[in-house]
């Protein structure tokens, strides 16, 4: 228990220090741009809590980031650098939409779990392919996951424009899924999808699985020292593939929950690079599930707050991109310093 507590503190401590330094440097930059840097930072950090509507948007933004970050953590723990979160997200979203649109006559009690399960499976398949290529043929997973991202984005664009397009709406959007399978709102927060509660529960489940089960120990062993894992009898190949199935499935679930809880249809440009930001959240959390929940909430606050800041001041929302880069830089420096020590 003590070791788990120390691990959690380490997971949260490094991101918090990096965030504090980044925000201090960012404040100096904002002060050079606007006459009211305090107002700008106030909107960036706290406008999400000005109203229930703003708070709901904040939780909705945090949901896919948390799920994708959790998936990345499973992959990283197995020694796989999964950069396919965006494609897996889109695969889950389009799969849930297709099921919802074409099987709309099914009872909601069957259609809802079927749509969610299909989204998870679609994402898991996108995780399985690079894992098998890595284990069986030693194909670099960064290349395959990036290529699959492009393939999925192009394929979903075709479906959204040609097969399931809503001709009464503007742009590459699908028909709306039946209202009977829309996720209920979070209690007490109208407009916030209950998918966020799913993400919180899964963050705890991910921690238990990775650090309190034999399967999780074997995954971590395969990712830490593959040769040693083989030597002690760990079925490392199967654990790597299993971890990537979980990683893809979580990203696919994020896509399905977006469609069923937020967008209620597939939109070709619904993701503001959730895959990349989710990857960053996992790295900032030092690949710890609970830390990933915290960093996902922070990023959601920043992404939404940037829009409020731009409205009330003359500070561009692109400032968040700069702060993100500073965060990654500081975390990388922290990790390198830790290795030298």
Secondary structure, DSSP 4 states (H G I P E B T S, - for coil): -HHHHHHHHHHHHHHHHHHHHHHHHHHHHHHHH-S-HHHHHHHHHHGGGSSHHHHHHHHHHHHHHHHHHHHHHHHHHTT-----HHHHHHHHHHHHHHHHHHTTTS-HHHHHHHHHHHHHHHHHHHHHHHHHHHHHH---HHHHHHHHHHHHHHHHHHIIIIISB-TTSSSSBBPPPPGGGSPPEETTEEEEETHHHHHHHHHHHHHHHHHHSHHHHHHHHHHH-HHHHHHTT--HHHHHHHHHHHHHHHHHHHHHHHIIIIISS-BTT--SSHHHHHHHHHHHTTS-HHHHHHHHHHHHHHHHHHHHHHHHSS--TTHHHHHHHHHHHHHHHHHHHHHH-
